[in-house]
Amino acid sequence: MARQFGLRESYTEPRSVYRQAKARGMTHVTLTDHDTIAGALRLADERDFFIGEEVTAFFPSEALSVHVLVWGIDESQHAEIQELRFNIVELAAYLREHGIAHGLAHPISLFAGGLRPDQFELLLLLFGLWESHNGSCSADENGLTSDVLAASEQLLPRLAERHGRHPAAAALHGFAGSDDHSGLDVATAYTEIALGADDDPLAALMRSGGTTAGTHSSSARLAHATLNLLLKGPESERREWPARLLMKGVLRSDLPWGFLERRQGRWLAGRALSVAALPPLRLGRKPPSLVRTAVSETARTLIHGNLFETGLQHEALAELVETIWQRTMRDSLSYLKSFGLDEAVRHGEAFKVILQTQALLAPYLVAANYYARQRQQARSARRVLVDQGLLSAHGPQQLQHVAMFSDTFNEVNGVASVLRPMVNYAVAHAWPFTLVTCEKDQRSEPGHEVFAYLETFSLDIYNEFPMVAPPVLEMLRWCEQKDVRLIHAATPGPLGMVAVLLARALGVPLVATYHTDVPRLGFFLTGDRLLQETLWSYVRWFYGQCDVVFSPSRSVQEDLLEHSVRARFEPFEQAIDPELFTPARRSEQLHRSLGGGKRVLLWVGRISPEKGLDFLAAVLRELEARRTDVRLVVVGDGPYREELQRVAPTALFLGYKDGEELATIFASADVFVFPGRAETFGQVLLEAAASGLPAVAAAGRGVDESTVRDETALIVAPGDLRGFVTAVERLL
């Protein structure tokens, strides 16, 4: 990653690296810079140090390079190696002839550079020592190298015959190295060597390799290493401030780590920061401060945490950054929430802090993308090796883990009614599927991961639909741990936006479902055409990010295309359980209970303005003016319930129902009414039809596909009060 930012591969002083390695228990140390031994020569006076380098070698007449580590060399050997490195076959022969200890570095990463299977086979024959544990590589890469080593004893004779070349060893052996460029992870991956009678570590390593130990890479490690390199460098051609030069000098030394790895040093640093974090004396409520939050949380972690136990603990630092981000975001949103919207916009400092705080996410998102590509490359390399017969398959191919992000699940609405049975079905069939939502408290359930939101707020036009601020870094870490291979955005709200962000960071496919006609919903709630067009712009952007968009009906797909939503569309088939919704459930006793001897008109759904319930109330009043044998039964709940009870006082409100109870109500009614104005499909129309309940519905996109006109439903033009009433009377 350093090269992407124009940085050198390391700014750490060689003596600092040596001291850190010794402090962390290494009996012998080597330093292997790329194609130079200048840094290593500065440690040549240390008896337990081996001069080494990482040689960039090439296949003859090709641009593809590989990295070969050599140890225990002198300046003349370095010069000869540099001359021979443009022919890897000659280089390998020279190293063997002169008894120079050497090994192949991070071999799986070579596939990303275009390594062919025949070249990989040649490397198997040329080098008997392979780096099977590289601290800067993912566990997937290191595990694959270990598998190659385990198969090598049976594999090498076959390759020797195929290529007509004697292998360098009867079986490949492994070694480990930290491959640390930032100075943060010196000696965090290492090799334990069983010494022979000659007591020569390098000779013993070449004979039988060693036992590898230590940590693998992670997105957190990559993020911290890159940030550390940015702080240490790059070199500037212009004059720098003394303070920056001092900071660079300190960071390039081992002084910070030597100090912070001591408990007393961490305590002193934490106490000093605690004092620095004290807020200034000021009356009234103070706006949040990213710096104060960062300093106070860092102080607390230094005093009570394990941030620098035996070196920097990357996961602990990532959790600290996440805590700082969450606390600053929570404080800022809470500060703004304490004012009305008009007043909040005048508090620009809080908005500024929110924008500044997002900078904390950037390194982790960039590093997550790089780390995800590392893992993907390892999986691709494994497939190549299996296809070439160099490795055996690990067993049947596993289904890829899908994470679906949704802003709703427990609420009463059509989206949630689709998602709940989906989760139950996935759990029952042991699918690697997890629905991700946010609530007040975090919890994990089969098929459902609930994260604690930072803050919740509601839009003025729709107070009953809460919006949340999700914990982005926590969700990123969860996706990495679960090895999520596909992300599905079920809704286009805050969780949907996080789904887009994480899919891009992790380099995985993103799909989405268009459940809700957001632009028309916005217009029905406000009557504002400008808002409707603004929402269409957002819909175009959001669904334009997706590899696939599932639409519940052909008419919805046509509508999206008409509004220039550019995506690959696939049908999201709607279905109901015919064993649950059936005419056989009709109960005359329940019919009498619901209607009180009258004919029962049924409406089911979320009681909200966009459902056309003001129109339904007008229909009811017109029917009651004509006849006395009808009663409206409303099943559901929502923000418009109180108003609907006021304008339709004779209606019976049952609240939320589901399962067999709901199915029995469907079967026991006489007419189903569906006046909705912003529906993408209308699942309840299928449930009514399956229950043998005829319907009257307002025409609209999606309705035609959920009904059979004049068979399961009578369709009326939207807003046609007389036509709707006539249709209902016709069915009665």
Summary of the structure (lengths in Angstrom):
residues: 732
radius of gyration: 33.4
end to end distance: 71.6
largest distance: 108.9
contacts: 2389
relative contact order: 0.06
helix: 49%
strand: 17%
